[in-house]
Amino acid sequence: MEAVFQQLYEKYHQDLFQFLLYMVRNRELAEDLVQEVYIRVLKSHERFEGKSHEKTWLFAIARNTAIDHFRKQKNWKQKILDVFDWNKTPLVDNMPLPEEVAMQKEEIQRMYVCLEKCTVDQRAVIILRYIQSLSISETAQVLGWTESKVKTTQHRAIQVLRRKMEKWSSREGGGDKHETMG
């Protein structure tokens, strides 16, 4: 098992990390979630039947791990909202966003910011199809969807990205770009 695990790690670690980084937009959190993926892989490897490619299996686990994180965050955020007094202490996040750190080309920065305006499913499809270069079939396997649903979600995601990019470009001349993206 150790040799198999090592092989999976060497072949797919960077792709898994990149996928999760794009999903959660936080390097440390993405690293933590990658570790959670590997824990899940160790626990479930004997159930892997080989009906799909290992990479699609790993990405399906990674997607589910990210979704579980989002669900936990939703509950956690709600608890904070219920307890925190917003009138006394405003929250300020001084940590730079991944696109501010990693993205240097303005067009890629715009695309990354616009990607945030997509739903989680749309974002996952765009990341898997265009950043991870998975086929429609492989993407469908990762997401547990039909190929038709992948195509439809991809089409809608591209439409959202196109509209947001056009909106950004038309407003580029004035104001804070992040504020005009709404």
N, C-alpha and C positions, 0 to 999 in steps of 0.2 A: 504493500500500500504506500509506503514511504516513497518508493521510486516513482510510482504513478503520480502521487501528489507533487513531487518535485518537478516532474515533467509538465504537469498542468501549470504549475507556478511559473516555470521558465517560459512557457509558450504564451501564456495569457495574462500574466500579472499586469503588465503595462496597459493593455487594452481594458482590463477590468477597472483599474485605477482611473484611467481617463474617462471611461463611461460614467463611473460614480462621481467623479469630479464635476463633470458637466451636469449631472443630475442634481447634486446637492450644493454646488458652488462653494465648497469649503474644503481646502486641502486636508486638514487634520481629520475632519469628519469623513472624507472620502477614504483616507487611510484606515480609519476605524471600521468603516463599512466593508472594505476589502477583507480585513481580518475576519469579520463576521461571515462574509461569503465563504472563506476558506474553512471556517468552523462548520458551516452548513454542508460544505462539500465533503469534509471528513465524515460527518454524521450520516450522509445520504449516498455516498459513492457506491456502496454495494447495491443500492436500488437503481442505479443508472443502467438502463437496459440497452443503450447504444442505438436507440431508434433515431436519435438526432446526433448531430456533431457535438463533440465535447464543448466547443466554443459556444454554441447556442444554448447548451445546457447551463454553462457557467453564467452566461448573460441573463438567462431566465432567473437564476438564483440571485444574481446581482440586482436585477430589477425588483424582485420581490423583497429583497433586503432594503432597498431604497424606499419602496412603498411602505414597508413596516416602519421605517424611520419616520417618514412623513406622518404616518398615523400617530405615532408616539408624540411627535412634535406638536401635532394639532391638540392633543389632550394636554400636553405640558403648557402650550401657549395659552390655552383657555384658562388653566389654573392660574397662570400669571396675570392674565387679564382680570380675573375675578378678585385677585388679592392686591394687585399693584395700584397705588394712587397716582394716576397720570397727571393730576394737577400739581403735585408737589415735586416729583422727580421725573423729568423726561429721560427716556433712554436714548443713548447716543452710541452708535457702533462706529468706532474709529478704525476697525480693521479694513484694509483694502480688499475690495472684491477681486476674485480671481481674474476677471477680465482686465482690471486695472494693473495687475501684476504681470500676467502672462501674455496678454494680447497687446501687440505693438502697432499693428496695422489698423488704421481707423475703420476700414470696411469690415474687418473681422470683428472688431470691437462692437460695431453697430449690430452685426448679425448676432453676436453673442447676447447682447442686451435685448434684442428683439426676440430671441429664442425664449427668454424668460416670460414673454407674454403668451406663449403657447401653453396649452394644458400639459400636465405631466405625461399623458399618453402621446401627445403630439411631439413633445420634446424627446421622449424615448425613441420614437420612430426616426426623427431627424438624426439623432446621435447615432443610432444603430446603422441607419442606411448611409449617411453621408460622412460621418466621422469615423465609424468603425468599419465602413464599407461592406456591411452584410447585404446579402441579396434579399429580395422581398420574401422569398421562401424561408430563409434563415431568420429574418426579422419576425415573421409569423410564428416560427417555432419558439423563439425567445419569449415572445409576448403571449403565446398561447392563443393566438388569433388565427383567423382565416387570412389568406393572402389578400382577399378582397378588402377586408377591414384595414389591413396595413396600407393598401393603396389609397383607400378613402382617407384614412387618417393622415397619410403623407401628403395627399393633395390639399387637405384642409390646413395642415401645418404650413405648407409652402405659401398658401394664400395669406395666412395670418402674417408670416414673415414678410412677404412682399408688401402687404398693406402697411405694416409697421415701419419697414425700411423706407417706403415712399413718404410716409408721414414724417419720419425723422428728416429725410432729405429736404422736404418742403419747408421745414421749420429750422433748418440748420443755421440760418442767418442770425437768429436772435435767441436770447435766453439760455437757460440751463438745459442742455440736451436731455438729461435724465428726467427732468420735470416735464418735458414736452412729450414724453413717450406714452403717457397715460391712455 
